[in-house]
Amino acid sequence: METASPNRAIHTEKTERNKFFGTWLGEKRDLLVLWLTAKLTGVMIALMYSVKRKKRMSHDNGISGIGTVHMVENQSFPPHEFFAPGKSYPIRIRHASATFLDDAMNCIRSMSVKFSHEEFRSPFDLEMNTGPIGLFWSAASFLQFAALRKQDYGIEYKDYYRKYPEGLVGAQVSLRRNPFSFTNLQFYCQTPFLYKGTDGLKRYAKYRVIPFDDEPETGIQTDMSEWDTCNQRILPDEARGRNYLKYEYVDRINQYGAKYRFQLQVHPSSEPDDPEVFNCMKLWDEHLYPWNDLGIIHITKVLSWEDSCRSSFSVGNMPKTLGILPAKSLYDYNSLNYLRMHAEVARKWRLFRYKFGGPPPPVPDNDNRNQGDWEQPS
């Protein structure tokens, strides 16, 4: 799939500034601005969502489950000790719809994965969404995404899509309307990570989770107009409830459990690397860098609403040989994961707030449709 290249205006602006400061000073300045922005963003998220309202920034209405993940025996990718054939880990996952609460809306769906049954601590976490590309490609573009958000009864990002057509393309391939089940969807981490295997060679990896059985993904829409993408409201004759995907998931786990295929794509490193290798708006050629089965995820138990709320995930929970890639500035493609890692302060404050009155109450089934908030105790 070919996608539009990200808007270059912010990169041009940065280049002109660096001409003024000089290369070395400009690089140091960019690193400092990135660090300060990441810290400030984490604090702002904590104050606006975690401290005041005991909420996540998005993905609030979710459901968690636990089980195991088994690494496949026959591996066709460079070996890594953490993913050794036959190795098993406990696993906790969480599905949600973003950013609205209503499963029947036209939303991005998510799957977060933790190689542990604990609420936060683990050796390996991933945060994934539907769609192989994202809606933003750097910390700078994410900040524009947040600044241009205007929630109005099921419509949020009209201004952003008009300013950044690349984000519109990302939304069109990521939004899912009325999928049959969370287990029927494909989830992508989109951003690449370091992959240094047992041979010590530097490579990069992308991850995804797909249904265990070979079945078509539901909820995909085609030929979406700009307005169709902006308008995430439920359909006028919608009969599905606000939590229909969560109820389906509970029934499925209680009857059969749920299985997924955990896969990875490995890309070699070449010094210097083409920056576009790290661009989450562009796909790696699957003929050159095929998706390989890495493990089988088997979820056997659904957790309570309270335990689901306490489930927290971080790209910082990674072995050093599989961790996030360094970023040089707000405009660096790798700055997205840098920003996510520095949002840890928001998670800590949210869990701290739970100690005073517990997590927020479950989302009511059919109240206030097309909304991103729900009634909570003060």
GUTOR-718511 format. One record per residue (C-alpha): residue number from 0; residue in one letter; y, x, z. Coordinates in nm, 2 decimals, m for minus. Example, Ala and Ser with C-alpha at 12.3 -4.5 7.8 and 13.67 -1.06 7.14 Angstrom:
<site 0 a <m0.45 1.23 0.78>> <site 1 s <m0.11 1.37 0.71>> 
% end
This chain:
<site 0 m <0.00 0.00 0.00>> <site 1 e <0.34 0.14 m0.10>> <site 2 t <0.63 0.06 0.13>> <site 3 a <1.00 0.11 0.11>> <site 4 s <1.13 0.44 0.25>> <site 5 p <1.33 0.40 0.57>> <site 6 n <1.71 0.37 0.54>> <site 7 r <1.86 0.72 0.52>> <site 8 a <2.21 0.64 0.64>> <site 9 i <2.14 0.75 1.00>> <site 10 h <1.98 1.07 0.87>> <site 11 t <2.28 1.15 0.66>> <site 12 e <2.51 1.09 0.96>> <site 13 k <2.30 1.34 1.16>> <site 14 t <2.31 1.60 0.89>> <site 15 e <2.69 1.59 0.87>> <site 16 r <2.72 1.63 1.25>> <site 17 n <2.49 1.93 1.24>> <site 18 k <2.70 2.10 0.98>> <site 19 f <2.99 2.08 1.23>> <site 20 f <2.80 2.20 1.53>> <site 21 g <2.59 2.46 1.35>> <site 22 t <2.21 2.45 1.32>> <site 23 w <2.11 2.59 1.66>> <site 24 l <2.37 2.40 1.86>> <site 25 g <2.31 2.09 1.66>> <site 26 e <1.94 2.10 1.73>> <site 27 k <2.00 2.15 2.11>> <site 28 r <2.25 1.86 2.10>> <site 29 d <2.00 1.63 1.92>> <site 30 l <1.73 1.71 2.19>> <site 31 l <1.97 1.64 2.47>> <site 32 v <2.08 1.31 2.31>> <site 33 l <1.72 1.21 2.26>> <site 34 w <1.63 1.29 2.62>> <site 35 l <1.94 1.11 2.76>> <site 36 t <1.89 0.81 2.54>> <site 37 a <1.52 0.78 2.63>> <site 38 k <1.60 0.80 3.00>> <site 39 l <1.89 0.55 2.97>> <site 40 t <1.68 0.31 2.76>> <site 41 g <1.40 0.31 3.03>> <site 42 v <1.65 0.24 3.30>> <site 43 m <1.81 m0.04 3.11>> <site 44 i <1.47 m0.20 3.04>> <site 45 a <1.39 m0.17 3.40>> <site 46 l <1.71 m0.34 3.52>> <site 47 m <1.72 m0.62 3.26>> <site 48 y <1.35 m0.71 3.26>> <site 49 s <1.15 m0.55 3.54>> <site 50 v <1.38 m0.56 3.84>> <site 51 k <1.56 m0.88 3.77>> <site 52 r <1.28 m1.09 3.62>> <site 53 k <0.95 m0.92 3.68>> <site 54 k <0.89 m0.92 3.30>> <site 55 r <0.78 m0.68 3.03>> <site 56 m <1.03 m0.61 2.75>> <site 57 s <0.79 m0.81 2.52>> <site 58 h <0.43 m0.92 2.50>> <site 59 d <0.46 m1.12 2.82>> <site 60 n <0.20 m1.39 2.75>> <site 61 g <m0.12 m1.20 2.74>> <site 62 i <m0.48 m1.19 2.85>> <site 63 s <m0.69 m0.89 2.97>> <site 64 g <m1.06 m0.81 2.97>> <site 65 i <m1.29 m0.53 3.08>> <site 66 g <m1.61 m0.38 2.94>> <site 67 t <m1.72 m0.05 2.79>> <site 68 v <m1.66 0.16 2.48>> <site 69 h <m1.94 0.37 2.33>> <site 70 m <m1.87 0.66 2.09>> <site 71 v <m2.08 0.63 1.78>> <site 72 e <m2.37 0.88 1.73>> <site 73 n <m2.31 0.96 1.36>> <site 74 q <m1.96 1.09 1.33>> <site 75 s <m1.80 1.20 1.00>> <site 76 f <m1.47 1.34 1.14>> <site 77 p <m1.39 1.67 1.30>> <site 78 p <m1.56 1.67 1.64>> <site 79 h <m1.37 1.64 1.96>> <site 80 e <m1.51 1.67 2.31>> <site 81 f <m1.34 1.36 2.44>> <site 82 f <m1.51 1.16 2.16>> <site 83 a <m1.85 1.33 2.19>> <site 84 p <m2.13 1.13 2.02>> <site 85 g <m2.29 0.88 2.26>> <site 86 k <m2.03 0.92 2.52>> <site 87 s <m1.92 0.60 2.71>> <site 88 y <m1.61 0.50 2.90>> <site 89 p <m1.52 0.19 3.10>> <site 90 i <m1.24 0.00 2.91>> <site 91 r <m0.97 m0.25 2.98>> <site 92 i <m0.79 m0.42 2.70>> <site 93 r <m0.50 m0.67 2.68>> <site 94 h <m0.41 m0.91 2.40>> <site 95 a <m0.08 m1.07 2.36>> <site 96 s <0.17 m1.24 2.12>> <site 97 a <0.51 m1.08 2.07>> <site 98 t <0.79 m1.13 2.13>> <site 99 f <0.77 m1.50 2.18>> <site 100 l <0.53 m1.67 2.43>> <site 101 d <0.38 m1.93 2.20>> <site 102 d <0.05 m1.85 2.03>> <site 103 a <0.11 m2.11 1.77>> <site 104 m <0.43 m1.94 1.65>> <site 105 n <0.45 m1.69 1.37>> <site 106 c <0.41 m1.37 1.59>> <site 107 i <0.29 m1.02 1.59>> <site 108 r <m0.03 m0.99 1.79>> <site 109 s <m0.12 m0.69 2.00>> <site 110 m <m0.41 m0.51 2.16>> <site 111 s <m0.37 m0.25 2.42>> <site 112 v <m0.66 m0.03 2.51>> <site 113 k <m0.73 0.18 2.83>> <site 114 f <m1.04 0.39 2.88>> <site 115 s <m1.06 0.28 3.24>> <site 116 h <m1.09 m0.03 3.45>> <site 117 e <m0.79 0.06 3.66>> <site 118 e <m0.45 m0.11 3.63>> <site 119 f <m0.27 0.20 3.50>> <site 120 r <m0.45 0.53 3.55>> <site 121 s <m0.68 0.64 3.26>> <site 122 p <m0.76 0.94 3.04>> <site 123 f <m0.67 0.76 2.72>> <site 124 d <m0.45 0.46 2.63>> <site 125 l <m0.34 0.31 2.30>> <site 126 e <m0.09 0.03 2.22>> <site 127 m <m0.15 m0.14 1.89>> <site 128 n <m0.01 m0.43 1.69>> <site 129 t <m0.12 m0.63 1.38>> <site 130 g <m0.01 m0.48 1.06>> <site 131 p <m0.06 m0.12 0.93>> <site 132 i <0.32 m0.04 0.93>> <site 133 g <0.59 m0.11 1.18>> <site 134 l <0.93 m0.28 1.19>> <site 135 f <1.11 0.04 1.29>> <site 136 w <1.04 0.41 1.23>> <site 137 s <1.23 0.61 1.49>> <site 138 a <1.41 0.58 1.82>> <site 139 a <1.74 0.53 1.63>> <site 140 s <1.60 0.24 1.42>> <site 141 f <1.44 0.08 1.73>> <site 142 l <1.77 0.08 1.91>> <site 143 q <1.92 m0.09 1.61>> <site 144 f <1.63 m0.34 1.62>> <site 145 a <1.71 m0.41 1.99>> <site 146 a <2.09 m0.43 1.94>> <site 147 l <2.07 m0.67 1.65>> <site 148 r <1.83 m0.91 1.82>> <site 149 k <1.97 m1.26 1.86>> <site 150 q <1.72 m1.50 1.99>> <site 151 d <1.79 m1.86 1.88>> <site 152 y <1.51 m2.11 1.92>> <site 153 g <1.24 m1.92 1.73>> <site 154 i <1.46 m1.69 1.53>> <site 155 e <1.54 m1.34 1.64>> <site 156 y <1.59 m1.07 1.38>> <site 157 k <1.78 m1.22 1.09>> <site 158 d <2.06 m0.96 1.12>> <site 159 y <1.82 m0.67 1.15>> <site 160 y <1.61 m0.76 0.84>> <site 161 r <1.93 m0.80 0.63>> <site 162 k <2.06 m0.46 0.74>> <site 163 y <1.72 m0.28 0.72>> <site 164 p <1.50 m0.43 0.44>> <site 165 e <1.22 m0.19 0.55>> <site 166 g <1.20 m0.38 0.87>> <site 167 l <1.16 m0.70 0.68>> <site 168 v <0.87 m0.56 0.49>> <site 169 g <0.71 m0.44 0.81>> <site 170 a <0.74 m0.79 0.96>> <site 171 q <0.59 m0.96 0.65>> <site 172 v <0.27 m0.75 0.68>> <site 173 s <0.26 m0.77 1.06>> <site 174 l <0.33 m1.14 1.15>> <site 175 r <0.03 m1.37 1.19>> <site 176 r <0.05 m1.75 1.20>> <site 177 n <m0.23 m1.94 1.38>> <site 178 p <m0.51 m1.68 1.36>> <site 179 f <m0.85 m1.81 1.46>> <site 180 s <m0.90 m1.56 1.74>> <site 181 f <m0.77 m1.23 1.88>> <site 182 t <m1.11 m1.09 1.79>> <site 183 n <m1.06 m1.17 1.42>> <site 184 l <m0.75 m0.95 1.38>> <site 185 q <m0.69 m0.58 1.29>> <site 186 f <m0.47 m0.38 1.52>> <site 187 y <m0.30 m0.05 1.43>> <site 188 c <m0.13 0.21 1.65>> <site 189 q <0.08 0.29 1.33>> <site 190 t <0.23 0.62 1.47>> <site 191 p <0.02 0.94 1.44>> <site 192 f <m0.09 1.15 1.74>> <site 193 l <m0.21 1.51 1.78>> <site 194 y <m0.58 1.57 1.71>> <site 195 k <m0.70 1.92 1.81>> <site 196 g <m1.08 1.91 1.80>> <site 197 t <m1.35 2.15 1.92>> <site 198 d <m1.27 2.39 1.64>> <site 199 g <m0.91 2.43 1.77>> <site 200 l <m0.75 2.34 1.44>> <site 201 k <m0.43 2.12 1.46>> <site 202 r <m0.47 1.78 1.29>> <site 203 y <m0.31 1.44 1.33>> <site 204 a <m0.48 1.11 1.40>> <site 205 k <m0.41 0.74 1.36>> <site 206 y <m0.62 0.47 1.53>> <site 207 r <m0.70 0.11 1.47>> <site 208 v <m0.93 m0.16 1.61>> <site 209 i <m1.10 m0.41 1.38>> <site 210 p <m1.35 m0.69 1.42>> <site 211 f <m1.71 m0.57 1.48>> <site 212 d <m1.84 m0.80 1.21>> <site 213 d <m1.72 m0.77 0.85>> <site 214 e <m1.50 m1.08 0.84>> <site 215 p <m1.17 m1.16 0.68>> <site 216 e <m0.86 m1.14 0.90>> <site 217 t <m0.70 m1.48 0.96>> <site 218 g <m0.33 m1.56 1.01>> <site 219 i <m0.22 m1.34 0.72>> <site 220 q <0.06 m1.50 0.51>> <site 221 t <0.16 m1.41 0.15>> <site 222 d <0.48 m1.44 m0.05>> <site 223 m <0.69 m1.48 0.26>> <site 224 s <1.06 m1.53 0.19>> <site 225 e <1.32 m1.37 0.41>> <site 226 w <1.37 m1.70 0.58>> <site 227 d <1.00 m1.75 0.63>> <site 228 t <0.99 m1.42 0.81>> <site 229 c <1.29 m1.49 1.02>> <site 230 n <1.17 m1.84 1.12>> <site 231 q <0.89 m1.78 1.37>> <site 232 r <0.89 m2.15 1.49>> <site 233 i <0.58 m2.35 1.52>> <site 234 l <0.50 m2.58 1.23>> <site 235 p <0.65 m2.93 1.25>> <site 236 d <0.31 m3.09 1.28>> <site 237 e <0.16 m2.82 1.50>> <site 238 a <m0.13 m2.95 1.71>> <site 239 r <m0.23 m2.61 1.87>> <site 240 g <m0.11 m2.55 2.22>> <site 241 r <0.10 m2.27 2.35>> <site 242 n <m0.20 m2.08 2.49>> <site 243 y <m0.46 m2.16 2.24>> <site 244 l <m0.56 m1.80 2.16>> <site 245 k <m0.60 m1.72 2.53>> <site 246 y <m0.83 m2.03 2.58>> <site 247 e <m1.03 m1.94 2.28>> <site 248 y <m1.07 m1.58 2.41>> <site 249 v <m1.19 m1.70 2.75>> <site 250 d <m1.45 m1.93 2.59>> <site 251 r <m1.57 m1.65 2.36>> <site 252 i <m1.61 m1.39 2.64>> <site 253 n <m1.78 m1.63 2.87>> <site 254 q <m2.03 m1.73 2.60>> <site 255 y <m2.09 m1.42 2.39>> <site 256 g <m1.85 m1.14 2.49>> <site 257 a <m1.64 m0.97 2.22>> <site 258 k <m1.71 m0.66 2.01>> <site 259 y <m1.47 m0.45 1.81>> <site 260 r <m1.49 m0.14 1.60>> <site 261 f <m1.27 0.15 1.72>> <site 262 q <m1.17 0.37 1.42>> <site 263 l <m0.96 0.67 1.34>> <site 264 q <m0.80 0.84 1.05>> <site 265 v <m0.76 1.22 1.05>> <site 266 h <m0.50 1.41 0.86>> <site 267 p <m0.48 1.79 0.83>> <site 268 s <m0.17 1.98 0.94>> <site 269 s <0.00 2.22 0.71>> <site 270 e <0.29 2.43 0.82>> <site 271 p <0.55 2.32 0.76>> <site 272 d <0.44 1.96 0.76>> <site 273 d <0.60 1.71 0.53>> <site 274 p <0.80 1.48 0.77>> <site 275 e <0.68 1.17 0.59>> <site 276 v <0.33 1.24 0.73>> <site 277 f <0.47 1.11 1.06>> <site 278 n <0.65 0.81 0.90>> <site 279 c <0.49 0.49 1.04>> <site 280 m <0.63 0.30 0.75>> <site 281 k <0.41 0.49 0.51>> <site 282 l <0.03 0.47 0.49>> <site 283 w <m0.20 0.77 0.46>> <site 284 d <m0.41 0.77 0.15>> <site 285 e <m0.74 0.62 0.25>> <site 286 h <m0.93 0.79 m0.03>> <site 287 l <m0.82 1.13 0.10>> <site 288 y <m0.82 1.03 0.47>> <site 289 p <m1.07 0.75 0.52>> <site 290 w <m1.11 0.54 0.83>> <site 291 n <m1.41 0.64 1.03>> <site 292 d <m1.60 0.46 1.30>> <site 293 l <m1.52 0.62 1.64>> <site 294 g <m1.66 0.38 1.89>> <site 295 i <m1.78 0.03 1.96>> <site 296 i <m1.58 m0.17 2.22>> <site 297 h <m1.77 m0.44 2.41>> <site 298 i <m1.57 m0.67 2.64>> <site 299 t <m1.78 m0.87 2.88>> <site 300 k <m1.53 m1.01 3.14>> <site 301 v <m1.19 m1.18 3.13>> <site 302 l <m0.95 m1.08 3.41>> <site 303 s <m0.72 m1.33 3.59>> <site 304 w <m0.36 m1.39 3.50>> <site 305 e <m0.25 m1.18 3.79>> <site 306 d <m0.47 m0.89 3.69>> <site 307 s <m0.36 m0.92 3.33>> <site 308 c <0.00 m0.89 3.44>> <site 309 r <m0.08 m0.58 3.64>> <site 310 s <m0.25 m0.42 3.34>> <site 311 s <m0.02 m0.14 3.22>> <site 312 f <m0.06 0.10 2.93>> <site 313 s <0.12 0.42 2.83>> <site 314 v <0.10 0.67 2.54>> <site 315 g <0.14 0.93 2.81>> <site 316 n <m0.21 0.86 2.92>> <site 317 m <m0.38 1.10 2.67>> <site 318 p <m0.56 1.44 2.68>> <site 319 k <m0.33 1.72 2.58>> <site 320 t <m0.53 1.77 2.26>> <site 321 l <m0.48 1.41 2.16>> <site 322 g <m0.13 1.35 2.29>> <site 323 i <0.20 1.25 2.14>> <site 324 l <0.38 1.48 1.90>> <site 325 p <0.71 1.65 1.99>> <site 326 a <1.03 1.49 1.86>> <site 327 k <1.35 1.68 1.78>> <site 328 s <1.60 1.40 1.77>> <site 329 l <1.66 1.02 1.77>> <site 330 y <1.60 1.02 1.40>> <site 331 d <1.26 1.20 1.42>> <site 332 y <0.97 0.98 1.33>> <site 333 n <0.79 1.11 1.64>> <site 334 s <1.08 0.99 1.86>> <site 335 l <0.92 0.64 1.88>> <site 336 n <0.63 0.76 2.10>> <site 337 y <0.88 0.98 2.30>> <site 338 l <1.08 0.67 2.37>> <site 339 r <0.78 0.48 2.48>> <site 340 m <0.66 0.75 2.71>> <site 341 h <1.00 0.76 2.89>> <site 342 a <0.99 0.38 2.95>> <site 343 e <0.75 0.44 3.24>> <site 344 v <1.03 0.37 3.49>> <site 345 a <1.03 0.00 3.37>> <site 346 r <0.65 m0.03 3.43>> <site 347 k <0.69 0.12 3.78>> <site 348 w <0.97 m0.12 3.87>> <site 349 r <0.78 m0.42 3.74>> <site 350 l <0.48 m0.34 3.95>> <site 351 f <0.70 m0.27 4.25>> <site 352 r <0.86 m0.61 4.21>> <site 353 y <0.52 m0.77 4.21>> <site 354 k <0.48 m0.66 4.57>> <site 355 f <0.75 m0.91 4.66>> <site 356 g <0.63 m1.26 4.55>> <site 357 g <0.36 m1.15 4.31>> <site 358 p <0.36 m1.15 3.93>> <site 359 p <0.54 m1.43 3.74>> <site 360 p <0.36 m1.76 3.71>> <site 361 p <0.13 m1.84 3.41>> <site 362 v <0.30 m1.97 3.10>> <site 363 p <0.28 m2.35 3.09>> <site 364 d <0.08 m2.49 2.79>> <site 365 n <0.34 m2.70 2.61>> <site 366 d <0.68 m2.67 2.77>> <site 367 n <0.97 m2.53 2.59>> <site 368 r <0.80 m2.45 2.26>> <site 369 n <0.96 m2.18 2.03>> <site 370 q <1.10 m1.99 2.33>> <site 371 g <1.06 m1.64 2.47>> <site 372 d <1.11 m1.73 2.83>> <site 373 w <0.96 m1.96 3.09>> <site 374 e <1.05 m2.10 3.43>> <site 375 q <1.00 m1.84 3.71>> <site 376 p <1.08 m1.85 4.08>> <site 377 s <1.40 m1.67 4.18>> 
% end
